[in-house]
């Protein structure tokens, strides 16, 4: 970069405006092949081509990245910092190429060398630095922030091993480590100069009334940056992932020389484990001390980096809220409040109350779940051991919070039963707290934080989740995307409400046929992959009925598979009836220690084994469960689906985002009034949605009824027949008792109300089949779903965060 750097000049040459010709792109790629990868076209493997290609695409991301960074500095803009323990990014090559307007030229140039883009791209490992919805949401939001020109950083951890790989042995889930960094990560810019020490443990000393914290060990957080380009290539932000590094400076030579070798190496051991693995628990708390240390590691490094950047251009720390917004993605980074207060008080001599006020004005907290087991609580003992200074700050905040509640006989406390409640802490240290769907936000206000809500009216806001239409429509479903562009013109990709222009075409037979063809193409793409990758052959002419998401009892994969058994039994009783052929598709991982979820996986696989080998029903019913569901599989599977199963027990799914991806791709939803289903149904129209099940309120009432599970089973002969078949070992001939525990739960407790909702689900599935037998009707409904899903773009969500929480303007 020259000294006379002019930001305005760069602005004029953002990537999209200077799209390369095929010749230029070819030259750039061959240069990388030769000088970065060190291969000639004759010798290059698919891996080599992918590296050359990725480096070429990355080069085009750098210009908008520089210009965005430079403009943010020059214009002294407010920045958003999104702190998240998870970023479930998936592959980047095609996504970045689409946003930079390079996909067509890239595909064309590869073809000149006899290479198919799909083949080259398939080698890219998924960056699986997340478990499920929360992590994928963070990735969609990063992409939308860049698209909207919101100056932002994503801060996360650079786990060596992302979410475990799943395979099945005799139908049982087996986990093996994931290794996304085993080969070069071409997107990564290593920033050894951006490194911060993060302290753990140690003691507090009192010095003239001030607390001095001397940590026992320190670990270096070292930054790795990935540019995230927005659609159109006008703006790019940074995803900064911290890796823990044992540092020579941190090695304790004194202790080593004194013969205490283990203590001397402690920082190294801690460092090695801090960024090693992602906790594989979706919504439940992970292993204690290491998890808390990971959370603090992410948070402290990020907050230090944020203050360093702020102080490079400002000196008044009290003005921080004018220039900095920090969003906490669930409570995982909730130690950000105490950490920011600590840095302001201990390192910058701000008085305590002003520090609290400043931190609170900067911070926002998104709640993603009401499940009690997922609401993080750390024992006071552990806190004292790992973060003694933070515990002291939390104790003061607790005292202040109690005082705020006046004479309340049982005040809510940040610390109770010897545990720090991270949700209550996050609430008190944030100026805005949001839920992720209208229903969820209502429950957050009424059930999770009623006292906070009364003390701070207006602090809770709703921001319904969204998904990025670039990855989840344009990239994942090229045939539907092309049909949309041919019909309403380009531009819907960044203005998703424009899909409404498709509404009149629901009545146009030619358009409906074209939609049918695009769905068929998506099915062929998916089944082609399934055959090649897993050796599973599927009929193309069938209703593709999919439930893909983490395995959890509240998501009720069990309800789905029990119904599948009922359906199979019915077909067998009357094989000549006019059945709609169905393919039941399941996908998703269970937390390794979640016994019941793993048992449900096994049941699905056991049922598949029997049903798929039944010559009488094979042509009418299949059950498939491709292992290792993740972002890349979702990209192939979702466009192929006709029916989307969103069947959680009402009140339990905070939002869901898979529900949005399916509907956007023209699948109809069978679902309960839960999470964002409620709003999806309102938008697409009740007549275009298969609703069933108890409402949140009825769920509460039903659970209070003694013996509700037995009563529901007694009322359903169909479900009893299903349970009986399982009990007789129909699906586990070698072990009749395999599912005893599961059956026992069904009869005697059924917290998730599978039995209570079974009959209504069965009725709704009947409607689905009737409707599917009338292709014209089905297609009309599917098209109306697509046309009315514009609201669920993550661009809309981000616009709302920008105005309602972050108070930040678009730079575009
Ligand atoms: N598991 C919720 O359960 C929601 C996502 C994103 C979840 C989903 O319903 O769509 O967050 N909650 O908001 C969560 O992770 C810690 O809580 C999820 O992904």
Boltz pocket constraint, residues with backbone or C-beta under 6 A from the ligand:
constraints:
  - pocket:
      binder: B
      contacts: [[A, 132], [A, 133], [A, 134], [A, 135], [A, 137], [A, 282], [A, 283], [A, 330], [A, 367], [A, 368], [A, 369], [A, 374], [A, 436], [A, 465], [A, 652], [A, 653], [A, 654], [A, 655], [A, 656], [A, 657], [A, 675]]
      max_distance: 6.0
